[in-house]
Structures are given as structure tokens and as C-alpha cells.
Amino acid sequence: MNTIRPERRQGPALLRGSMVSQSTHDQRLLDRRGPADWVHMDPWRVLRIQAEFVEGFGALAELPPAVTVFGSARTKPDAPEYEMGVRLGRALAEEGYAVITGGGPGCMEAANRGALEAGGISVGLGIELPHEQRMNEFVDLGVEFRYFFVRKTMFVKYSSGFITLPGGFGTLDELFEALTLVQTRKVTSFPVVLMGTRFWGPMIDWIKGTLLADGKISPPDVDLIRCVDDVAEAVQIIVGADQERGETESRERKSVGQVVADAE
């Protein structure tokens, strides 16, 4: 009788059985306990982190314009948000966007599936976790990462915007990281769209009724989030932001050209 052995992706390596460690690279990087041998280990970790950036940049550099879709890995294939994810991935691909997800099951799989079925490019950026999450079968290009912060950099660098389906802690982490980058102008013309007003509505109400009311954020910060139910509307927000960004860049090039002409 065949026994299913534990399995984990560790960067480019696949480990099974007794080779699977009980901790992850992120855990060991952030753990301050134990002997002082970390003094000798951290320089090597820096090189490994550098290698992950190089591998990620190399794998994703030639992608067409892309949109990252976040959402729960626990969503079942018969759930309404799974079907919404498939329609979303399909609609984005039909507009010429590559679809990037975390590469796992649930909402991520749904968006990758929609993109693949529509003939688009379907990308998964996986992460090493204590309980292995396999790359879903609808991914064309999959990249596995050890460190969350490297993976998050890839999500932002190669995306024209984020669309977030219902999800849990991981989804919230990715959502608020994106909002912080937009709020602090680390990224510009970067739309953040929430799909599902029933799910996200209470959070939006709390943001307005507590964060804004208590002065923890400013009124323009609320406008950084768009919450919709319609797939076509969500995609149009991305397309509109891209068009606006292109027009702004065109005006800036013309302005620079005029300055140069005047100087001559």
C-alpha cells in the first residue's frame, strides 16, 4: 500500500519524507533564539536572498503587463468566489494582461484557471510554508520563493494593479502591504480593487468609521480602495489606470523634450 509522504518545495528543490525540515527559511531568518552560530549563517542568507531576487527578476522580466490576483487558498471549487475568480482571470487575459497569483489552490487557482482557459499567461509565485501548498495545475510559469519579502517585491514590481478576492490573514497582509505602498507613494497609479462587497463591506465600514473618524488615516486614503462586485468593472478600473498612467508619461516626455528644445 502506497503511503503519502510529506513533501515541501524549498526554492528550486523538492524535498520528501525525512528530508522535510520542521521549520522554514523565514522562520530561521527571524528566529533570535539559540546559539551564536547565526553570526556565521546570516552572510550566507544574504547571498541566498540575493539569488532569489535575481531568479525572480530573470523569470518575470519579459512578462507583458500583468495584474496580481489575491484570495483565499481555502476557497472550494463550488464556492461563488471561485467562479468569480475564473471569470476575473478570463477577463484580464482577454484584455491582454498576464495573471499573477500566489500559485496555490482556491481563489488563486481560479484566477490562474480563467487566464489559462482564455489563452492568457498564467503565473504563480509560490512560497515555502510549513504545510506545503502545491503549485496549482493551471500555472504556465511558476516561481518558488523561500522568503515572503522577496515574493512580495515580485508581486508589486511586475503588476499594473491588485485585485483581491475574499481571503484570510495572508490575503489581508498582501492587501494592506499594497495599500501602504500606494499611500506612501512608493508606487504610483496602482489601483487596488476588492471583489465582493458583502465580504469586504464590514472592513470598509470599519476603515471609514474608525480609522478615518479617529484621524488614523486621511480622507484621500479611503479612495485608494475600490470595492465592486462586477468583474467587468474591476477590469475596467485596471485598464483606466493604465491609460491614465500612459497619458501622464506621454505628457512628461513631451515636457522634457520641450525643455531640451528651449535650452538648445
Phi and psi in degrees as GROMACS dihedral restraints (atoms count N, CA, C in turn):
[ dihedral_restraints ]
;  ai    aj    ak    al  type     phi  dphi    fc
    3     4     5     6     1   -74.2    20    10
    4     5     6     7     1   134.6    20    10
    6     7     8     9     1  -106.3    20    10
    7     8     9    10     1   131.5    20    10
    9    10    11    12     1   -76.8    20    10
   10    11    12    13     1   116.2    20    10
   12    13    14    15     1   -87.7    20    10
   13    14    15    16     1   150.2    20    10
   15    16    17    18     1   -61.0    20    10
   16    17    18    19     1   147.8    20    10
   18    19    20    21     1  -141.8    20    10
   19    20    21    22     1   144.0    20    10
   21    22    23    24     1  -150.2    20    10
   22    23    24    25     1   138.9    20    10
   24    25    26    27     1   -82.8    20    10
   25    26    27    28     1   134.9    20    10
   27    28    29    30     1  -132.7    20    10
   28    29    30    31     1    90.8    20    10
   30    31    32    33     1    61.9    20    10
   31    32    33    34     1  -131.0    20    10
   33    34    35    36     1   -80.0    20    10
   34    35    36    37     1    -6.0    20    10
   36    37    38    39     1   -94.1    20    10
   37    38    39    40     1   151.3    20    10
   39    40    41    42     1  -114.9    20    10
   40    41    42    43     1   121.8    20    10
   42    43    44    45     1  -112.4    20    10
   43    44    45    46     1   142.0    20    10
   45    46    47    48     1  -136.9    20    10
   46    47    48    49     1   157.9    20    10
   48    49    50    51     1    61.1    20    10
   49    50    51    52     1  -132.9    20    10
   51    52    53    54     1   -68.0    20    10
   52    53    54    55     1   -12.8    20    10
   54    55    56    57     1   -77.7    20    10
   55    56    57    58     1   -11.7    20    10
   57    58    59    60     1   -79.3    20    10
   58    59    60    61     1   120.0    20    10
   60    61    62    63     1   -75.5    20    10
   61    62    63    64     1   155.9    20    10
   63    64    65    66     1   -84.1    20    10
   64    65    66    67     1    -4.5    20    10
   66    67    68    69     1  -130.8    20    10
   67    68    69    70     1   169.7    20    10
   69    70    71    72     1  -113.4    20    10
   70    71    72    73     1   168.5    20    10
   72    73    74    75     1   -61.8    20    10
   73    74    75    76     1   -39.1    20    10
   75    76    77    78     1   -60.4    20    10
   76    77    78    79     1   -43.8    20    10
   78    79    80    81     1   -60.5    20    10
   79    80    81    82     1   -44.7    20    10
   81    82    83    84     1   -70.0    20    10
   82    83    84    85     1   -34.1    20    10
   84    85    86    87     1   -64.5    20    10
   85    86    87    88     1   -40.5    20    10
   87    88    89    90     1   -90.6    20    10
   88    89    90    91     1    -8.0    20    10
   90    91    92    93     1   -79.8    20    10
   91    92    93    94     1   122.5    20    10
   93    94    95    96     1   -99.4    20    10
   94    95    96    97     1     1.0    20    10
   96    97    98    99     1   -84.5    20    10
   97    98    99   100     1   170.2    20    10
   99   100   101   102     1    94.4    20    10
  100   101   102   103     1  -176.0    20    10
  102   103   104   105     1   -69.4    20    10
  103   104   105   106     1   172.9    20    10
  105   106   107   108     1   -82.7    20    10
  106   107   108   109     1    14.4    20    10
  108   109   110   111     1   -68.8    20    10
  109   110   111   112     1   -10.8    20    10
  111   112   113   114     1   -61.4    20    10
  112   113   114   115     1   -24.5    20    10
  114   115   116   117     1   -59.7    20    10
  115   116   117   118     1   -35.6    20    10
  117   118   119   120     1   -88.0    20    10
  118   119   120   121     1   -19.3    20    10
  120   121   122   123     1   -86.5    20    10
  121   122   123   124     1   -36.5    20    10
  123   124   125   126     1   -58.9    20    10
  124   125   126   127     1   -40.4    20    10
  126   127   128   129     1   -57.7    20    10
  127   128   129   130     1   -35.1    20    10
  129   130   131   132     1   -71.0    20    10
  130   131   132   133     1   -35.4    20    10
  132   133   134   135     1   -62.8    20    10
  133   134   135   136     1   -37.2    20    10
  135   136   137   138     1   -59.9    20    10
  136   137   138   139     1   -42.1    20    10
  138   139   140   141     1   -65.5    20    10
  139   140   141   142     1   -38.3    20    10
  141   142   143   144     1   -66.4    20    10
  142   143   144   145     1   -41.1    20    10
  144   145   146   147     1   -62.2    20    10
  145   146   147   148     1   -44.0    20    10
  147   148   149   150     1   -59.1    20    10
  148   149   150   151     1   -41.0    20    10
  150   151   152   153     1   -64.9    20    10
  151   152   153   154     1   -37.4    20    10
  153   154   155   156     1   -64.1    20    10
  154   155   156   157     1   -40.7    20    10
  156   157   158   159     1   -61.9    20    10
  157   158   159   160     1   -45.9    20    10
  159   160   161   162     1   -61.5    20    10
  160   161   162   163     1   -45.4    20    10
  162   163   164   165     1   -63.1    20    10
  163   164   165   166     1   -42.6    20    10
  165   166   167   168     1   -65.2    20    10
  166   167   168   169     1   -47.6    20    10
  168   169   170   171     1   -59.6    20    10
  169   170   171   172     1   -42.7    20    10
  171   172   173   174     1   -65.3    20    10
  172   173   174   175     1   -38.9    20    10
  174   175   176   177     1   -73.3    20    10
  175   176   177   178     1   -30.4    20    10
  177   178   179   180     1  -107.4    20    10
  178   179   180   181     1    -6.2    20    10
  180   181   182   183     1   -59.4    20    10
  181   182   183   184     1   -30.9    20    10
  183   184   185   186     1  -100.4    20    10
  184   185   186   187     1    15.2    20    10
  186   187   188   189     1   -65.5    20    10
  187   188   189   190     1   147.4    20    10
  189   190   191   192     1   -71.3    20    10
  190   191   192   193     1   178.3    20    10
  192   193   194   195     1   -49.5    20    10
  193   194   195   196     1   137.9    20    10
  195   196   197   198     1  -134.5    20    10
  196   197   198   199     1   158.2    20    10
  198   199   200   201     1  -127.8    20    10
  199   200   201   202     1   134.6    20    10
  201   202   203   204     1   -92.9    20    10
  202   203   204   205     1   131.5    20    10
  204   205   206   207     1  -114.0    20    10
  205   206   207   208     1   121.1    20    10
  207   208   209   210     1  -103.5    20    10
  208   209   210   211     1   162.7    20    10
  210   211   212   213     1   163.1    20    10
  211   212   213   214     1   169.7    20    10
  213   214   215   216     1   -67.0    20    10
  214   215   216   217     1   137.9    20    10
  216   217   218   219     1   -76.1    20    10
  217   218   219   220     1   -13.3    20    10
  219   220   221   222     1   -92.1    20    10
  220   221   222   223     1    -3.1    20    10
  222   223   224   225     1   -65.7    20    10
  223   224   225   226     1   130.8    20    10
  225   226   227   228     1   -84.2    20    10
  226   227   228   229     1   152.2    20    10
  228   229   230   231     1   -59.6    20    10
  229   230   231   232     1   -21.4    20    10
  231   232   233   234     1   -95.2    20    10
  232   233   234   235     1     6.7    20    10
  234   235   236   237     1   -81.8    20    10
  235   236   237   238     1   148.5    20    10
  237   238   239   240     1   -57.7    20    10
  238   239   240   241     1   -36.6    20    10
  240   241   242   243     1   -71.8    20    10
  241   242   243   244     1   -23.6    20    10
  243   244   245   246     1   -66.1    20    10
  244   245   246   247     1   -47.0    20    10
  246   247   248   249     1   -62.3    20    10
  247   248   249   250     1   -38.1    20    10
  249   250   251   252     1   -63.5    20    10
  250   251   252   253     1   -39.6    20    10
  252   253   254   255     1   -63.1    20    10
  253   254   255   256     1   -39.7    20    10
  255   256   257   258     1   -63.0    20    10
  256   257   258   259     1   -46.5    20    10
  258   259   260   261     1   -63.8    20    10
  259   260   261   262     1   -37.5    20    10
  261   262   263   264     1   -65.6    20    10
  262   263   264   265     1   -48.1    20    10
  264   265   266   267     1   -59.4    20    10
  265   266   267   268     1   -39.8    20    10
  267   268   269   270     1   -65.2    20    10
  268   269   270   271     1   -45.8    20    10
  270   271   272   273     1   -64.5    20    10
  271   272   273   274     1   -39.4    20    10
  273   274   275   276     1   -64.6    20    10
  274   275   276   277     1   -43.2    20    10
  276   277   278   279     1   -63.3    20    10
  277   278   279   280     1   -38.6    20    10
  279   280   281   282     1   -66.3    20    10
  280   281   282   283     1   -23.1    20    10
  282   283   284   285     1   -88.1    20    10
  283   284   285   286     1     1.5    20    10
  285   286   287   288     1    93.0    20    10
  286   287   288   289     1     9.8    20    10
  288   289   290   291     1   -92.0    20    10
  289   290   291   292     1   140.9    20    10
  291   292   293   294     1   -74.0    20    10
  292   293   294   295     1   149.5    20    10
  294   295   296   297     1  -111.6    20    10
  295   296   297   298     1   121.6    20    10
  297   298   299   300     1  -109.5    20    10
  298   299   300   301     1   132.1    20    10
  300   301   302   303     1  -134.0    20    10
  301   302   303   304     1  -178.2    20    10
  303   304   305   306     1   -76.1    20    10
  304   305   306   307     1    -1.3    20    10
  306   307   308   309     1    82.2    20    10
  307   308   309   310     1    -1.6    20    10
  309   310   311   312     1   -90.4    20    10
  310   311   312   313     1  -163.4    20    10
  312   313   314   315     1   -81.9    20    10
  313   314   315   316     1  -166.9    20    10
  315   316   317   318     1    68.4    20    10
  316   317   318   319     1  -134.6    20    10
  318   319   320   321     1   -61.9    20    10
  319   320   321   322     1   -34.2    20    10
  321   322   323   324     1   -63.3    20    10
  322   323   324   325     1   -47.8    20    10
  324   325   326   327     1   -58.8    20    10
  325   326   327   328     1   -40.7    20    10
  327   328   329   330     1   -60.3    20    10
  328   329   330   331     1   -47.1    20    10
  330   331   332   333     1   -66.2    20    10
  331   332   333   334     1   -41.8    20    10
  333   334   335   336     1   -62.1    20    10
  334   335   336   337     1   -39.3    20    10
  336   337   338   339     1   -63.9    20    10
  337   338   339   340     1   -46.8    20    10
  339   340   341   342     1   -60.2    20    10
  340   341   342   343     1   -42.8    20    10
  342   343   344   345     1   -63.9    20    10
  343   344   345   346     1   -45.2    20    10
  345   346   347   348     1   -64.1    20    10
  346   347   348   349     1   -44.3    20    10
  348   349   350   351     1   -66.1    20    10
  349   350   351   352     1   -24.9    20    10
  351   352   353   354     1   -89.4    20    10
  352   353   354   355     1     2.6    20    10
  354   355   356   357     1    83.4    20    10
  355   356   357   358     1    14.5    20    10
  357   358   359   360     1   -90.0    20    10
  358   359   360   361     1  -177.2    20    10
  360   361   362   363     1   -93.5    20    10
  361   362   363   364     1   125.3    20    10
  363   364   365   366     1  -114.1    20    10
  364   365   366   367     1   117.6    20    10
  366   367   368   369     1  -118.8    20    10
  367   368   369   370     1   138.7    20    10
  369   370   371   372     1  -125.6    20    10
  370   371   372   373     1   127.4    20    10
  372   373   374   375     1  -110.1    20    10
  373   374   375   376     1    97.5    20    10
  375   376   377   378     1   -83.6    20    10
  376   377   378   379     1   170.0    20    10
  378   379   380   381     1  -141.7    20    10
  379   380   381   382     1   142.2    20    10
  381   382   383   384     1   -69.2    20    10
  382   383   384   385     1   123.5    20    10
  384   385   386   387     1  -129.3    20    10
  385   386   387   388     1   157.0    20    10
  387   388   389   390     1   -58.2    20    10
  388   389   390   391     1   -37.6    20    10
  390   391   392   393     1  -109.6    20    10
  391   392   393   394     1   107.6    20    10
  393   394   395   396     1   -57.1    20    10
  394   395   396   397     1   135.8    20    10
  396   397   398   399     1  -116.6    20    10
  397   398   399   400     1   109.7    20    10
  399   400   401   402     1   -69.6    20    10
  400   401   402   403     1   148.4    20    10
  402   403   404   405     1   -65.1    20    10
  403   404   405   406     1   128.6    20    10
  405   406   407   408     1   -69.6    20    10
  406   407   408   409     1   159.0    20    10
  408   409   410   411     1   -73.6    20    10
  409   410   411   412     1    -7.6    20    10
  411   412   413   414     1   -97.5    20    10
  412   413   414   415     1     8.9    20    10
  414   415   416   417     1   -87.0    20    10
  415   416   417   418     1   128.0    20    10
  417   418   419   420     1   -82.5    20    10
  418   419   420   421     1   -45.0    20    10
  420   421   422   423     1  -123.3    20    10
  421   422   423   424     1   113.7    20    10
  423   424   425   426     1  -117.6    20    10
  424   425   426   427     1   134.2    20    10
  426   427   428   429     1  -127.6    20    10
  427   428   429   430     1   127.2    20    10
  429   430   431   432     1   -99.2    20    10
  430   431   432   433     1   136.1    20    10
  432   433   434   435     1  -120.9    20    10
  433   434   435   436     1   150.6    20    10
  435   436   437   438     1   -88.1    20    10
  436   437   438   439     1   -36.7    20    10
  438   439   440   441     1  -112.8    20    10
  439   440   441   442     1   131.4    20    10
  441   442   443   444     1   -59.6    20    10
  442   443   444   445     1   -41.1    20    10
  444   445   446   447     1   -69.2    20    10
  445   446   447   448     1   -29.5    20    10
  447   448   449   450     1   -68.3    20    10
  448   449   450   451     1   -45.8    20    10
  450   451   452   453     1   -59.8    20    10
  451   452   453   454     1   -43.2    20    10
  453   454   455   456     1   -62.8    20    10
  454   455   456   457     1   -37.5    20    10
  456   457   458   459     1   -59.5    20    10
  457   458   459   460     1   -41.0    20    10
  459   460   461   462     1   -66.4    20    10
  460   461   462   463     1   -39.9    20    10
  462   463   464   465     1   -55.6    20    10
  463   464   465   466     1   -45.4    20    10
  465   466   467   468     1   -77.1    20    10
  466   467   468   469     1   -45.5    20    10
  468   469   470   471     1   -61.4    20    10
  469   470   471   472     1   -36.4    20    10
  471   472   473   474     1  -106.5    20    10
  472   473   474   475     1    17.9    20    10
  474   475   476   477     1  -117.7    20    10
  475   476   477   478     1   145.4    20    10
  477   478   479   480     1   -88.2    20    10
  478   479   480   481     1    -8.9    20    10
  480   481   482   483     1   171.7    20    10
  481   482   483   484     1   169.2    20    10
  483   484   485   486     1  -116.0    20    10
  484   485   486   487     1   136.9    20    10
  486   487   488   489     1  -121.9    20    10
  487   488   489   490     1   126.0    20    10
  489   490   491   492     1  -115.7    20    10
  490   491   492   493     1   118.7    20    10
  492   493   494   495     1   -86.9    20    10
  493   494   495   496     1   166.7    20    10
  495   496   497   498     1   -53.0    20    10
  496   497   498   499     1   138.3    20    10
  498   499   500   501     1  -164.2    20    10
  499   500   501   502     1  -177.8    20    10
  501   502   503   504     1  -105.4    20    10
  502   503   504   505     1  -143.0    20    10
  504   505   506   507     1   -58.3    20    10
  505   506   507   508     1   -44.8    20    10
  507   508   509   510     1   -62.7    20    10
  508   509   510   511     1   -42.0    20    10
  510   511   512   513     1   -64.1    20    10
  511   512   513   514     1   -42.5    20    10
  513   514   515   516     1   -64.0    20    10
  514   515   516   517     1   -39.1    20    10
  516   517   518   519     1   -59.6    20    10
  517   518   519   520     1   -48.1    20    10
  519   520   521   522     1   -66.5    20    10
  520   521   522   523     1   -39.1    20    10
  522   523   524   525     1   -62.0    20    10
  523   524   525   526     1   -50.9    20    10
  525   526   527   528     1   -74.3    20    10
  526   527   528   529     1   -26.5    20    10
  528   529   530   531     1   -62.4    20    10
  529   530   531   532     1   -44.2    20    10
  531   532   533   534     1   -63.7    20    10
  532   533   534   535     1   -44.2    20    10
  534   535   536   537     1   -62.4    20    10
  535   536   537   538     1   -38.3    20    10
  537   538   539   540     1   -64.9    20    10
  538   539   540   541     1   -40.5    20    10
  540   541   542   543     1   -64.9    20    10
  541   542   543   544     1   -38.3    20    10
  543   544   545   546     1   -71.3    20    10
  544   545   546   547     1   -44.5    20    10
  546   547   548   549     1   -59.7    20    10
  547   548   549   550     1   -40.1    20    10
  549   550   551   552     1   -88.6    20    10
  550   551   552   553     1     5.1    20    10
  552   553   554   555     1    61.9    20    10
  553   554   555   556     1    28.2    20    10
  555   556   557   558     1   -71.3    20    10
  556   557   558   559     1   -28.8    20    10
  558   559   560   561     1  -129.5    20    10
  559   560   561   562     1   148.1    20    10
  561   562   563   564     1  -123.6    20    10
  562   563   564   565     1   158.3    20    10
  564   565   566   567     1    49.2    20    10
  565   566   567   568     1    47.8    20    10
  567   568   569   570     1  -121.5    20    10
  568   569   570   571     1    95.5    20    10
  570   571   572   573     1   -71.8    20    10
  571   572   573   574     1   143.3    20    10
  573   574   575   576     1  -122.1    20    10
  574   575   576   577     1   115.0    20    10
  576   577   578   579     1  -117.8    20    10
  577   578   579   580     1   133.1    20    10
  579   580   581   582     1  -104.4    20    10
  580   581   582   583     1   131.4    20    10
  582   583   584   585     1  -103.8    20    10
  583   584   585   586     1   118.9    20    10
  585   586   587   588     1   113.4    20    10
  586   587   588   589     1    87.3    20    10
  588   589   590   591     1   -67.4    20    10
  589   590   591   592     1   -31.3    20    10
  591   592   593   594     1   -64.6    20    10
  592   593   594   595     1   -40.8    20    10
  594   595   596   597     1   -74.1    20    10
  595   596   597   598     1   -48.1    20    10
  597   598   599   600     1   -88.0    20    10
  598   599   600   601     1   -16.2    20    10
  600   601   602   603     1   -53.5    20    10
  601   602   603   604     1   -48.2    20    10
  603   604   605   606     1   -59.2    20    10
  604   605   606   607     1   -35.7    20    10
  606   607   608   609     1   -68.3    20    10
  607   608   609   610     1   -40.7    20    10
  609   610   611   612     1   -62.4    20    10
  610   611   612   613     1   -42.0    20    10
  612   613   614   615     1   -61.3    20    10
  613   614   615   616     1   -39.3    20    10
  615   616   617   618     1   -67.8    20    10
  616   617   618   619     1   -41.3    20    10
  618   619   620   621     1   -59.0    20    10
  619   620   621   622     1   -45.5    20    10
  621   622   623   624     1   -73.6    20    10
  622   623   624   625     1   -44.2    20    10
  624   625   626   627     1   -80.7    20    10
  625   626   627   628     1   -20.5    20    10
  627   628   629   630     1  -117.2    20    10
  628   629   630   631     1   -59.7    20    10
  630   631   632   633     1   -62.2    20    10
  631   632   633   634     1   -50.1    20    10
  633   634   635   636     1   -69.7    20    10
  634   635   636   637     1   -44.4    20    10
  636   637   638   639     1   -62.0    20    10
  637   638   639   640     1   -34.2    20    10
  639   640   641   642     1   -88.2    20    10
  640   641   642   643     1     2.4    20    10
  642   643   644   645     1    76.3    20    10
  643   644   645   646     1    18.4    20    10
  645   646   647   648     1   -79.2    20    10
  646   647   648   649     1   -22.0    20    10
  648   649   650   651     1  -134.2    20    10
  649   650   651   652     1   168.2    20    10
  651   652   653   654     1   -98.8    20    10
  652   653   654   655     1   157.2    20    10
  654   655   656   657     1   -51.8    20    10
  655   656   657   658     1   -41.3    20    10
  657   658   659   660     1   -63.7    20    10
  658   659   660   661     1   -23.1    20    10
  660   661   662   663     1   -64.7    20    10
  661   662   663   664     1   -32.9    20    10
  663   664   665   666     1   -62.8    20    10
  664   665   666   667     1   -32.9    20    10
  666   667   668   669     1   -75.6    20    10
  667   668   669   670     1    -5.6    20    10
  669   670   671   672     1   -70.4    20    10
  670   671   672   673     1   -18.0    20    10
  672   673   674   675     1  -109.3    20    10
  673   674   675   676     1   131.9    20    10
  675   676   677   678     1  -115.0    20    10
  676   677   678   679     1   126.6    20    10
  678   679   680   681     1  -116.7    20    10
  679   680   681   682     1   120.4    20    10
  681   682   683   684     1  -138.8    20    10
  682   683   684   685     1   167.0    20    10
  684   685   686   687     1  -112.5    20    10
  685   686   687   688     1   -19.6    20    10
  687   688   689   690     1   -93.9    20    10
  688   689   690   691     1   126.2    20    10
  690   691   692   693     1   -60.6    20    10
  691   692   693   694     1   -45.0    20    10
  693   694   695   696     1   -60.5    20    10
  694   695   696   697     1   -38.4    20    10
  696   697   698   699     1   -66.4    20    10
  697   698   699   700     1   -41.7    20    10
  699   700   701   702     1   -60.9    20    10
  700   701   702   703     1   -45.2    20    10
  702   703   704   705     1   -65.8    20    10
  703   704   705   706     1   -38.1    20    10
  705   706   707   708     1   -66.1    20    10
  706   707   708   709     1   -31.7    20    10
  708   709   710   711     1   -61.7    20    10
  709   710   711   712     1   -42.8    20    10
  711   712   713   714     1   -64.6    20    10
  712   713   714   715     1   -48.1    20    10
  714   715   716   717     1   -60.9    20    10
  715   716   717   718     1   -44.4    20    10
  717   718   719   720     1   -62.0    20    10
  718   719   720   721     1   -40.9    20    10
  720   721   722   723     1   -64.5    20    10
  721   722   723   724     1   -39.1    20    10
  723   724   725   726     1   -63.4    20    10
  724   725   726   727     1   -42.9    20    10
  726   727   728   729     1   -63.9    20    10
  727   728   729   730     1   -42.6    20    10
  729   730   731   732     1   -63.2    20    10
  730   731   732   733     1   -41.2    20    10
  732   733   734   735     1   -63.7    20    10
  733   734   735   736     1   -41.6    20    10
  735   736   737   738     1   -63.3    20    10
  736   737   738   739     1   -40.9    20    10
  738   739   740   741     1   -65.7    20    10
  739   740   741   742     1   -39.2    20    10
  741   742   743   744     1   -64.6    20    10
  742   743   744   745     1   -44.8    20    10
  744   745   746   747     1   -63.9    20    10
  745   746   747   748     1   -36.7    20    10
  747   748   749   750     1   -64.7    20    10
  748   749   750   751     1   -43.7    20    10
  750   751   752   753     1   -62.7    20    10
  751   752   753   754     1   -39.7    20    10
  753   754   755   756     1   -65.9    20    10
  754   755   756   757     1   -40.0    20    10
  756   757   758   759     1   -64.1    20    10
  757   758   759   760     1   -41.6    20    10
  759   760   761   762     1   -64.2    20    10
  760   761   762   763     1   -38.7    20    10
  762   763   764   765     1   -64.4    20    10
  763   764   765   766     1   -43.5    20    10
  765   766   767   768     1   -64.2    20    10
  766   767   768   769     1   -42.6    20    10
  768   769   770   771     1   -61.2    20    10
  769   770   771   772     1   -38.3    20    10
  771   772   773   774     1   -68.2    20    10
  772   773   774   775     1   -39.1    20    10
  774   775   776   777     1   -60.7    20    10
  775   776   777   778     1   -43.4    20    10
  777   778   779   780     1   -64.6    20    10
  778   779   780   781     1   -42.9    20    10
  780   781   782   783     1   -62.9    20    10
  781   782   783   784     1   -42.5    20    10
  783   784   785   786     1   -63.6    20    10
  784   785   786   787     1   -36.2    20    10
  786   787   788   789     1   -68.9    20    10
  787   788   789   790     1   -28.7    20    10
